[in-house]
Amino acid sequence: MCSFCVEHVKDIDYKDVERIRRFISDRAKIEPRRRSGVCSKHQRALRLAIQRARHLALVPFVPFVPSMNRLRR
């Protein structure tokens, strides 16, 4: 069962970063429905919320990976 359906969530807010981050992988990709367990209606709303949060820099576009070149001196 979809976690948003269980909680009776009408709209997924892009400003709710803690909730959105649960559906983003460590590589900063949006988790697929089969892994996240979200229904298709809420997956589409989640994608839109993540894209809006990325545009406002609330959620990263790419993962943070420290450069190895800086560590070698």
N, C-alpha and C positions, 0 to 999 in steps of 0.2 A: 504494500500500500504506500502511496506517495506521502511523504512527510508533510508537504504543504496541504494536501487534502485532509489529512488527519487533524492538523491544527486549524483548519478552516481559514486558510490565508487567501484573501481575495487578490491582493496585489503584492508582488515582490518588489520591495523598495531597494533601489540601487545604493542608498545611503546606509543600509544595514550590512556593513562590511563583514561582521563576524559570521552572519548567516551565509553570505555569498562565498566567503573563503572556504567553506566546507565543500563546495562543489567545484573547486579549482585544484588541479593536481599540483605536485611539487614542481612540475615543469611549466606552470602557469597556463595550462590548457584547461578548457571546460570539460568536466567529466561527462562521459556519455550516460545515457539513460539507464543502460543495463548495469552500470556500476553504481550510479548514484541512487537509483530506485525511485526516480521522479517520473510522474506521468507526463505524457507528451505535451499537454496544455501548459503545465507548469515548467517543463523544460524549455519551451519557447519563451516564456516570460522570464525565466532565469537567465537565458542567453542574452536577452535584451537588457536586463538589469546589470549583468556582468560587463557588457559592452559599454553601457553608460558609465559605470563605475571606472572602467579602464580609461575612458575618454577624460574623466575628471581626475585621473591619477589617484583614485582611492584603492585600486587593485592594479598590480603590475601587468604589463603586456608580456614581459619576458621574465624568467627567473633570475635572481641575483646569484651570479657565480663569480667569486673573486678570481681575478686574473693570476695565473701562475707566474707570469713574467715579472710582476711586482715583487713576488716573494723571493726570486733568485737574485741576489746581488753579490 
